[in-house]
């Protein structure tokens, strides 16, 4: 029995999403050729205690980018708007750069990725797919709110990083610029403002992720 075109397209997106999940969690992120912002920074002068702190913060940021990949994939999978799917894919490509930079910085800091990344990916994909199914305005609203919360999170981490960790700081600064751009574009495209309780639940979920990933 032949599936309707819409069902076939959804199946194709789910298969591509599964492939992206495996690549995000278990493989090295694809290199887009975009320069790593930390490559041109001064040499770090952090001690062992500062290195451990920086590593924990960057592990959180790496997991955040795993979540971002899952959110965008979930939103694109259920979105019925081809132009919005293209916008989500462009944003996902930039987030993939963030994932690559954070992974590289973790290696430099001699630290492991979070063991919880498969769980974060799965839960974030479900959230993104739910947002996408609600329609364009809410899908864009979820995107804008997510990115605004990420910007606030990055501001917090920039104050907590060791002062002489120039490499991590350069990465987070570029990430912050990109995330703010994604939020602005979503608003310009007609993003709805999410209800306060939804925004609050998103902050609680983000806090749970950051506090556990800091240690695991």
N, C-alpha and C positions, 0 to 999 in steps of 0.2 A: 504493500500500500504506500502510495506516494504522499509524503507530508505536505501540507500547504507551504507556500513559499515563506511565509512569516515564521512558521515553526522550524523550517529548515535553516533559516537564517539565525534563529535563536540557538539552535543546536550547534551551528558553526561557531557562534560567539562563545558558547559554553566550552566547547573543545579548545578554542584559542585561549580562553580564560584559564582552563586547567593547565595548559602548557605554560602560560605566563606565571601561574602560581608555582610550578615546579622550578622554573628558572629563577624566580625571585627568592625563593627560600633556600634552594640547594645549589644553584649555579652562580658563577661570577656574573655580575651585571654587564650587559652589553656596553661597549665603549662607543659613544656617539661622536667622539672626537672633540667634544667640548672640554676645554682645559680645566684641570683641577685647580680651584682657587688657591689651594695651599702650596702649589708647586713653586710659586715665586716669593713665598714668605721667608722671613729670617729664620735661622736655625733655632729650634726650641732650646730653652735652658731650664726645663722643668726637672724637679727632683722626683724620686720614686713615689713619694706620697702624692705629689701633684699629678704624676702620670696615672696613678690608679684612679684618682678622682676624675681626671679628664676622660679616661677610658670608660668609666661608668656612664658619664654624661653622653659620650658619643655612642655607646651601646644603645642608650635610650633613643637617640636621634636616628640611629640605623633602624631600630624597630619601628620608629615612627614612619620611616620611608617605606618599610615593608607594608605597613598599614595603608599608606597612601596609594601604593600600587594596587592593593586589594580593593580599596574604596573606588578608585577610578575604573578598575576592571568591572566591578559589580555595577556601578552606575551606567557604564557603557553597555553592559550586557542587556539590561532591561530597558534602556532608553529607546524610544521609538523615533527619535529625531536624528537623522544622519549627520546634520551639521553639529549638533551637540555632541554626538559620539566622536566626531573629528576633533572638537575642542578638548574633550576629555582625553583623547589619545595624545594630543600635543602636550597637555599638562602632564600626562603620565610619562612621556619621554623625558621631560625636564626632571620629574621626580626620580626617574631611573638614574639620571646623572647624580642626583643627591645620594641615592642608594650606593652608587659606585664610590663616590667620594668618602662617604661615611665608612664603608667597608675597608677602603684603603687606609683610612686614618686609624681604624681599629687594629689593623695589622701593624702599623707603625708603633702603636701604643702597646703592642703585645697583648691584646685582649681578644676575648671570644665574643661572637655574636650571641644574642639572647637565645636560650633554649626554648623560649615560649613563642618564637616567631611563627611556627605553623598555626598555633592557636590564634595569634593576633591576625594573621592573614585571613583565616576562615571567618572569624567574627566580623572583621572589617568588610569582607566581600559581601556578607549577608546584609550589613548595614547599607552598603552602597547599592546593592541590587534593590533593596526596599525603597531607597530614595529615588532610584531611576524609575521604578514602577509607578511612583506617585505623580509623574508628569514633569514637564520641563521646568516650570517655575520652582517647584519644591526641590527638584534635582539640583538646580543651580543654587537655590538657597542653602541646601546642605553643603554644597561645594564651597560657597562663600563663607559660611560659618566655620566649617572645618579649617579653612585656610586662615581665617582671622584668629582662631584659637591657636593654630600652629605658630603664627607670628608672635603671639604673646608668650608662648612656650619658649621660642627661640630667644626672645628678649631676656627671659629668665635665665636661660643657660649661658647666654653671653655674659651675664653678671657673675655667674658661678664658676666659669672656667678659670683655671690659673692664669694670672695676668700675662705670663710669658708663653702661653700656649698659642702661638701665632697661627699655626696651621689649622687647628680646630676652629679658631675664631674666624679665620678667612672663609672656611667652608660654611659655617653657620650664617655669616653675613650674606653670602651669595644665596643660600637657601632662603633666608628671610626675604630678600628682594624678589625672588621668584614666586614665593608663596603669596606675597602681597599682590603681585601682578595677577595671579590666578583669581584671587578674591575680587579684585577690581573688575576683571573681565566678566566674571560671573554676574556681578551687580549690573554692569552695563548691558548685559544680555537679558535682564529682567528677573533676577533672582528674587524669590519671595523671602521675607523675613521670617525666620522660624519662630514658633512660639517659645516664650521664656522657659517653660518646663523642658522642652526638647533641648534647648541650648544648655540648660543645667545638667541634663542627663549626659550630654556629650562631654561636658567638662568632667563629670564624675568618671566616665569611662576612660577619658584621657589620663586622669590622675591615677587611676588604677594601673593603667599600662605603664606609666612612667615610674611609679613607685616600685612595682615588682621587677621591671626590666632593669632598673638601676642595679639590682643585686643578682638577678638570675639571667 
